[in-house]
């Protein structure tokens, strides 16, 4: 199955966990929990994403350097082993605060061979011309940049959809944690480093125009838009700062990573 999300605004705010009950109360007249949250304990599900990057961490530094146009490749699944037998291979593109995403849903146990650029038999696993075309683009980018799994980022999400327009989306992302140098077999690992604990990330997504209720809540809570990247903060939580500085200066060809605690 192929998913394409059109370009839309993405605003992020890093906030103390203690504010969640009041924020939720403010949003609830205008939203409802999405179908996945509605049937889960505490109205949350767990998001698990393995981010791919080059040896020189090109995607990481594109974000840190503030490039207006950037991209990233990741594999995402949810919850716990046995809850899902599929994963999403995604290319996410950003242009400023606009985001666009291609998602390819595939059986989890096929993802490794599909992204293995040395595997010339990958097309036998994929049916449908559109799927093959998207996956071919992903593989071409992966091969050209020699992309490898760099960081697993996991968090617990409460997702809310606008009552007037389900494209208006509010998410509370808590307990963000990371694991460096993962394999796809690690995607359900919980042997991870905490990225942020007493804080969470609020994300607001909407199409061309922000709904008035979002604007009112931003104003009433005096929220300031941030530039938070779960991938970048996951890398920084797992790596020694000196290694990132040397890599940024191209002083070493390969990075030495810290233990992931």
N, C-alpha and C positions, 0 to 999 in steps of 0.2 A: 504494500500500500504506500502511496506517495502523498505527502502533505506539503503544501506550500502556503506559508503565511505571508500575506501581503505586507508591504512596508507599513510600520506603525511606530508611534512614539513609545519610548521606554524610559521612564524616569525611576531613579533609584535613590533610596534614602537609608542611611545606616543609623539605627535608632536603638535606645535601650529596650530590653525585653519588657520591662515594667510598664511600658506605654501600650502594649498590645491590647489589653482589655478595653481601654478607653477608645483606641483607634477602631477596634472591631465594632464597638457600639455605635460609633459615628458612621461607619460605612454600611452597617446592616440594613438601614431603610432603603438602600439603593442597590443592594447586591444579594446574591445567594451563593451558598457553597456549590462548587462544581460537583458533577456526578461522582467523581472519584473520592473527594473529601467527604461527601455526605454519608458514605457508607463505611468510613474508616474511624477507628478510635480517635477521639479528640479532634476529629475533622481534619486530620493531616495525613499525607502520604510522604514517603521518602523518595527523593530524587537522587539518582546515582549516575554520575557522568565521568567518563574517562576522556580527558582532553589530549589531543595529539598536537605535537609541535615539532619543529626542526631541532637539530642538535644545538643550534645557536639561539633557540627560543624566539624565532622571528615573530610569532603571533603575540607572545608575551610583551616583547619590546615595542611592537606596533601600538599596543594599548598604553604602555607606560610612557611612550614618547608622544602620546596624544594625537596619533594619526587619525584624520577624520574618516578615512575609508579603511576598513580592516575586516578580517574574517577569522574563523576558527573552525576546526573539524573536531567533532566529539561523537562518542557512542554513549547513549543514554538508556537506562532502564529504571525500574521503580521497585520500591518496597523490599520484600525479602525473597530469598530463594524459594521457588515453587509458586510464587504469586503470579509471575509472568514468564512466558517462554519466548517472548520477542524482545527485541531492542530496536532503538531508533539510531540510524547513522545520520548525522546532521552536519550540514554546512550552514553556519550562521554568519551573516554579513551585517556589518554595522556601517552606517553613514551618519556620523554625529550621534544624535539621540534616536535616530531611526534604526529599526532592526528588521531583517528579513531572514526567513529560514526555509531551507529545503530539508525535508525529513523523509527517510526511506525506512519503512518498517520491515524488519527481516527476522527470521528465527535467530534467537540468541546464539545457538550453537553453530551458526554459519558465519557469524560476523568476522571471526579471525581470518578465515580463508578468503572472504570477500575483500578484506582490506590488505591482504598479503600481496604486495605488488610483484612478488616472484611467482605467484600462482597464475598461470596462463589459462586455467580451466574454470575461472570464476563465472563465466557466462552460463555454464551449464547449471549453476545453482539458482540463477535469476530468470524469472519469466516476465515477459512484457518489455516492449521496446522502450517505454518511458523510464522504467526502473533501470534498465541497462544503460541508458543514456546518462541518467543522474549518477549512477554508481561509477560509470566510466570517468566522469568529470572528477569525482572524489578520488578515484585511484590515480588519475593523471596528476592531480595536485599533490597527492601523497608521495608519488614516485619522484616528481620533480623537486620537492622540498625535502625528501627523505624523512617524512613525518613518522614519529614514534609516540607511543603512549608516554606522557610525561607526568600527569597528575590525575588522580581520582578525586573528585570533589563530591561530597555527599551532604545533604541537608534535609530537614523536615519542612514540608511546605503546606500551608493552609491557603487554598486558592478560592477566590470569590469572583463571580461573574456578574456584570451589570444586568439588572432586571430589564432595562430598556434596550440594551444592546450587549449581547454576550461577548462582543469583541472588546468591550471595556472590562479590564481585568485587574484585580488587586490580589497580590500575593504577599504572605508573610513567610519569609525563609529563615528558619531558626536552626541552631545547633550545627553550624557549618563546620565541616571537618574535611581533612585531606590526607591522601597517601601518595607519596612520590614513587616513581618508577613502577607503576602497576602493570599487570597483564590483564587481559580480559577476564581471566579466571578470578581476579581480585575484585571484580565489580561489586560483590556483596560483602566485601571485607569491612570489619569494624575496628581493625587495628590501625587507628588513624590519629592524626594530630589535630587538635582543636584549632580552628581558624579564628572564629569569634564565638563566644559563649554567652556572655551577659548582654550581648547586642544581637540584633537581627537585621535583615535587609527587607525593606518594604519596596515592592516594585509596582508601579502603575503603568498600564499599557492601554493605549487607545489609538484610534485611527487619526484622521486629520485634525479633529477638534477635541480638546479635553472637555468631558462633560462637566457641567457647572458644579455638580456635587463634589467631584474630585477637587476642583479649584477651591471650593469653600472649605473643605477639610484641610487642604494644604495651608490655607490662610489661617484657619482657626487654631491649628496646632503649630503654626510658625515653622513649617518644615522647609528645610533647605536641600535642594537637589544635590546629590553627590555623584561620584564617578566610580562607584564600586564595581569591581570585577571579581567574581568568585574564583575564576581561573587564576588571575594574577595573585590574589591574596592566598590562594592555595599553594602556589609555587613559593611565595615568600614565607609561608608558614613552615614549609618543609625544607627549604634550602638555607644554607648559610649566606648571610648578606654579602660577605666578602667574595663568594663565588659568583654571585649575580653581578657584582660590580666589575669583577675581572672579565666576565663574559661580555658585559656591555661594552667594555673597552677593547674587546677582542684580544685580551692578553693571553688567554688559554684556548686551545681548540676544542677541548671537551671539559665539561663541568664535573666537579666532584661534589656530590650531594651529601647533606647531613643525614643522620639516622632519622627515621620517622617516628620514633618515640612511642 
